[in-house]
Amino acid sequence: MVHFKYHDTPGEETLSLMEDANSVDGAHFRSFLPVIGPFANINSSTEFSGPKSWYKESRDVNAFGGKTPKPVLVASHHRPCDEACSFQTLSTRLSRKETKWSSSPKFGVEPTYIPLYWEWLEDVLHHSRRTLASTHILDAVYASMYIYKCNSPVMQAFCESWCPTTNTLHTSVGEMSISLWDIYDLGGLPVTGLFYDEVIPSAVELEGSDDEHNFSSFNGPRSWSHKMYEAFRILRIPEAHHRQTYLPAFLSCWLCAFVLPVSDLGCICPGSFKPASFLASGKETSLAIPVLASIYHGLSKISNSPTPGKHRESFPAQYVYVWTAKYFRSHHIVTYDFVGAPLVGIQGLDSVIKSPDAKSLVSSGKDFNWLANSICGNSDEKREDDNHQPKQFTNFFISMRSCFLTLRFDNNYVVEPYSPHRFGRQFGFHQDVPGELVVQTQNITREHMYYLFQSSIRLHTRATFLVPCRTFNAQSRVTPSFTTWWNSVVSLNAAYASRTPSPTNVRSKKRKERKGDDPNTSPKDKAAKTSAAPRKVRVRLPKSSTISCPPKETSSKGRDESRRLASRVVSNEPSNDENEPSNDEHAGEPTILDDIFAEDYGPELSPEEIENLQSDANIAVELTACENTFVSLPEQQFIDDVVIDTAPTTSVSTASTESPSFNAQDMITKATNRADRYAASLMINEIKDKLMKTPLAKVHELAQEFEQVFSYVRDKKIDISAIESFIKGYIGCGSQLHHVRLGKQGDPTLNDLEQRSLEIETSVQTTTIAGKAEEERMQALHKEIDQIQQEQAEHKRKLNDLAERADRLLPLISESEEKFQGYVIQKKEQENSLLIMKENIAAAKEVEAKLAEAEKQFGVARDALQAFKFEP
C-alpha cells in the first residue's frame, strides 16, 4: 500500500510516496498548483476577443485592371504591416558560417521499441477499446504500435528553412507550416477537450478526489493474467484498485513515449499520471494543442542552437515525419486500407528523396502539395460557429483561427504563436501580406495560460468561417501585394545570408559584450516566443506601379556627404557618426554600405550583395512598370553609392603612443583609387546628363558608346554593376519604344479604325442583347444550382448524423460481439455436456437392459427352484 505525505514549506511544496505511513524513506516530488480541477481556483473566462469573421475578401487590382475578390484568412494577434524585413533561419546562420551541423544530427524523439509494450498495448486495445474511442484517442493509441523512420536529409533541410519567429517554413514561394488540423487528421489527436495539465498534484488533491468513476471505464476485463497479478502484487496494489490502475498506467507510458516524449528515453514523467487518469475516466483531453506547441518549441531550439543536431530535442518527431510525407512526399505512403491514424501509413518504409535533392525540394517549395490534407469541396461553403456543426468542421474551424498554443509541464510554461493566416493556401485560401505579430508582454501565470487555452478552443462564438473550394493550382493563390512583399523578403534574406562578419564587426561585438550587451542574445518572453527576432531592414518601394522621374541633379555631392550613403535599404543598427548631416528620415542610421566608404573600410560586402540589395529592391520593381511608364534615372546620391571600389585598401590605424610608420606607396595607391572613383562618378554624371537630353526614341543608339565608358571604368577595377544594369534597363525601355514605333508602320489609318469602331459598336449591341438573354439563363441556372447545393448540404448533414450514429453503434457492436463470443463458448460447453449426458444415458440403458435380462433369468431360475422337488 502506498502512502502520501505532503510537505508544505515556504517556496517549495513536496509530495512524498512511502510504503509505510511512519517511514522516512521514499520518493519525493515537487508539487505545483493545478490549472484545472477543483483545487485550481481559476475561473473560466467567457470573454472572446476574436473577429466576427475569420476571413476577408482581398480586392487587389488584377492584370486587366479589374478587382477580383480573393478570400484570405485574418489573424487576431497580428497588426497590419507591409514593411519587408529579413527573417533569421538556420540556413542563414549556416551561410554566414555562424554554426554548423553536427556529424550525426539528431532532431526530435522518435518512438522506439520498449520491451513488452506491444503486448501491453494489445491487451489495452482488447479490454479498453470503448474508453479509448469515447476520448477520441483510439487511432492514436493504435499508431504507437509501430516504429517510424526518419528521412534525415529532409529533416535537416526542414530545420534549415524553419523560422522560429513565425513558426513557419520559409521557401521561395512563401510560408508553410504544420497546423492543428494536420495533428488532428494525420496524428489522430483530439483538438478540443480538457487542458493538458501535466503536474504532480498535492496530497490533499489526491486524497480528496473521488476515484469511483474509474470503475466504469474498463468494461469489466474477463480475467487478469498471472503476470498481471504478479505486477499488482509487486506494486502492492489492492485488488479493489486493479481496474483503476491498469489503464492510467498504460496511458502514462503512452503519453511519455509517443505523444509528448521526454529526452530520457524509457522514463515516465510523474506529472503525466494526472492527464492519463482523466483520459482513463472517459474525459476528452486536448492533445493536439500541446503536441503542436512542443513541435514548434523543439524546432525553434534546433534553429537557434549553437550546435544544431548535437542533442535530441523533446518533441514528437513522428508527426513531423508524416507531415513531410504528405506535403513533400518524403516517404512512401501505403495505398491499401489500414487501421489507425494516417500516421500508420508511413511506418517502416524507406524514403524516396535522397540527400542531394532534399534541400532544393524544401527550400524551393515548388513540389509542395498544398492541399494534401484539406477538406475543400467543389465550391466555397460559408459556415457559422454554432451548435450544429459536425466535429470535423469544428476542428477545421479551430485550426484556421490564430491563437497562442500552450503547454504546461510541472512549473514550466510554453507559449507559441499559431498563425495559420501565414500559410492560408494549405486551407485553400489566397495568401496576403501577413502583417506583424503583436508580442505578448504579460507575464505567464496559471490564469493567463488557461485563458490562452480557452481562447484557442472556444466554440459557439457565432463567428463565420469559409471552407474554400478545391483548386488545381493552390500555389498561385496569392495577392499581388504578397508577391511584391515576399520577393523583397527573399532578396533581403539572401543578401543578409551572404554577408560574413568582418573583423571590424567582430571587434564591435566584443566591445558590446564588455558593456553587457550580448549581440547574440535572443530574449524570449514567456507570454509569446520572440527569440531569433527578425533583422528588420526597411525597404522603401514605390507606392504604385507608376514611377515619376526625379528632378535633375544640379549640385554635386562632396566626399563627406557621399559617405553617408543615403541608400534605399538601411539597417536598424545604431549610428556611428553623430555629426553627420541628415536630409533623410533614416540619415542618422548607418547603412549596410557604410563599411565600404569608411576610413577604416574593408571587404565587408561583395559586389553580388550590393547588386542584390540595390538592384533587386529598386531597379527590378521599377522595370516591371515599363509597359505603362518609363523608368527614371537614379539620383546623384544613388550613383555615388553604387560606384564601389573592389580593390583592397589599407585601413587607417587609430591613434597610439608609438610613432606610425610612413608608407608612401599605400598613400599613392589610396589616392589613385579615390581619384579613379571620382572620375568614374563624373563619367556616370555625364552619361546621366546625356540620357536626360536624348529623346527616348533615340536612346538605343547610345548603347555602344556607353559600353566603351563602362569598359574603361571596369578596367579601373571599380564596381559599377548596379548603375550599369540600371542604365542598360533604361536603354532597354528606349529600344522597346523604338521597336514599337517600327511595328506601327503599315498600320490602318484613322478612318479605317473609325469604321471598324462603328462595326464593333454594332457587334457590341448585338452581343449585349445576347448577353442579357444568357444572363437570365445563367440566373436561372444559379437558382437551380443553389437549390441543388441546399439539398446537397441537407444530405451532408444527414450523412454526418448517420456517421455519428454509426460511431455510437460501433462500441455497442463491439460489446455485443464480446457477449456473442461468450454465448458461443457457453453453447459449445453445453453441447459437450449434452453429448456426454447422451453417452451416459445410452450406457445406462444398456445396463438397464442387461439388468432386465438378468432379472428375467433370475425369475425363471427362481420358478424352477420353486418347482423343484427333492426326492430322496
Number of C-alpha atoms within 10 A of each C-alpha: 10 13 14 19 16 17 15 12 8 6 5 10 15 18 21 20 19 18 16 13 12 9 10 11 11 14 11 15 17 19 22 19 17 23 21 17 13 11 15 13 12 16 10 11 12 10 10 13 9 17 14 13 15 20 20 14 13 17 14 16 14 11 8 6 8 10 12 12 13 18 22 27 29 24 23 16 18 16 12 11 11 17 17 23 21 22 22 23 25 28 22 23 20 14 17 16 14 13 17 17 17 12 8 9 16 19 23 24 22 23 20 16 13 10 9 8 15 15 11 13 18 13 13 20 16 11 18 20 18 21 23 27 17 18 20 21 23 20 19 24 23 20 22 23 19 16 17 24 19 23 20 18 18 27 23 21 20 22 22 25 23 27 26 29 19 25 25 22 22 23 19 15 18 23 24 23 22 22 23 27 24 24 24 22 21 21 27 24 27 22 26 22 14 19 23 25 24 23 24 25 23 25 19 13 16 13 10 11 12 9 13 11 11 19 17 14 20 21 14 11 12 7 7 11 8 8 9 14 14 12 11 16 12 9 12 12 15 10 11 9 14 15 18 21 16 16 24 22 16 17 22 23 21 21 21 21 26 23 27 21 27 21 17 13 14 14 12 18 19 16 20 25 23 20 25 24 20 17 24 29 24 20 18 22 23 21 25 25 29 25 24 26 23 26 24 26 22 20 24 24 16 24 25 19 16 15 15 22 21 16 16 18 23 21 27 25 25 23 22 21 23 27 23 21 22 24 19 21 18 25 25 17 19 13 7 6 8 10 10 19 21 21 26 24 23 23 21 14 15 15 19 12 17 13 13 10 12 21 19 14 19 25 20 14 22 14 12 20 17 23 20 16 16 18 15 18 13 10 12 14 14 10 15 18 20 13 11 10 16 13 12 13 14 20 20 22 22 20 24 27 24 23 23 23 25 26 23 22 17 19 15 11 15 22 26 26 24 28 27 27 29 25 25 26 27 27 29 28 25 25 29 28 22 23 18 14 19 12 14 17 10 11 12 18 14 17 16 14 22 22 19 18 23 20 19 23 20 15 18 12 15 13 15 16 22 23 22 22 15 18 17 8 12 20 21 12 18 20 21 17 14 17 16 16 20 22 18 23 23 21 21 27 20 17 20 24 20 18 16 17 13 14 12 14 13 11 11 13 16 15 13 13 13 10 9 9 12 13 11 9 10 13 11 12 17 18 23 22 24 20 16 21 18 16 16 18 23 17 22 14 17 12 7 8 15 15 18 12 13 10 10 13 14 7 7 12 13 10 12 12 15 17 21 24 24 25 23 17 20 22 18 14 13 10 14 11 11 9 7 15 12 14 9 10 8 18 17 19 22 21 23 20 22 21 19 20 18 14 14 14 16 19 16 18 21 16 17 13 19 20 20 17 25 20 21 18 22 20 22 13 19 23 20 14 15 19 12 10 16 21 24 18 22 19 15 19 18 18 22 28 24 24 21 22 20 18 12 11 17 13 13 10 9 7 8 7 5 6 7 10 6 8 8 9 9 13 13 11 13 16 12 12 20 14 12 17 21 16 13 25 20 15 16 24 18 12 17 20 14 13 18 14 10 14 11 18 17 14 21 20 13 14 14 10 10 17 13 11 15 20 10 13 21 14 10 15 15 20 24 25 19 25 24 17 14 23 23 16 20 23 22 17 22 21 19 17 19 16 12 12 11 10 10 9 8 7 9 9 8 9 9 10 12 11 11 12 12 11 11 12 12 12 12 13 11 11 12 13 12 11 14 11 12 12 13 11 12 13 12 12 12 12 12 12 13 12 12 12 14 12 12 13 13 12 12 12 15 12 12 16 13 12 13 14 11 13 13 13 12 14 16 13 13 13 15 12 12 12 12 13 12 12 12 12 12 12 12 12 12 12 12 12 12 12 12 12 12 12 12 12 12 12 12 12 12 12 12 12 12 12 12 12 12 12 12 12 12 12 12 12 12 12 11 11 10 9 9 9 8 5 4 3
